[in-house]
Amino acid sequence: MITLADARRVIAAAEKKAEEIGQPMNIAVADSGGNLVAHVRMDKAWMGSIDISIKKAWTARAFDIETKTLAEFSQSGGQFFGIHSRTAGR
């Protein structure tokens, strides 16, 4: 189980990394059931990425895979390429 306090720690770490690389981000944290626990949109992060970040958190949980690995596998030719068309847009 991930608590709101846990989610806030994850968000704080992700915000720190985003600041280090100079890329504002939308950050979503899902629980073990894929339910959204917390989401933040950093200043100047793309509005279009809000929905993407939430669905990416759900997909990562659904396949029990880190989002970094999910991103790698979602590239053309990867095993998750086009996954959005098979997961009802998630």
Secondary structure as GFF3:
##gff-version 3
##sequence-region A 1 90
A	DSSP	alpha_helix	4	21	.	.	.	ID=ss1
A	DSSP	beta_strand	26	30	.	.	.	ID=ss2
A	DSSP	beta_strand	36	41	.	.	.	ID=ss3
A	DSSP	alpha_helix	49	62	.	.	.	ID=ss4
A	DSSP	alpha_helix	67	73	.	.	.	ID=ss5
A	DSSP	three_ten_helix	83	85	.	.	.	ID=ss6
###
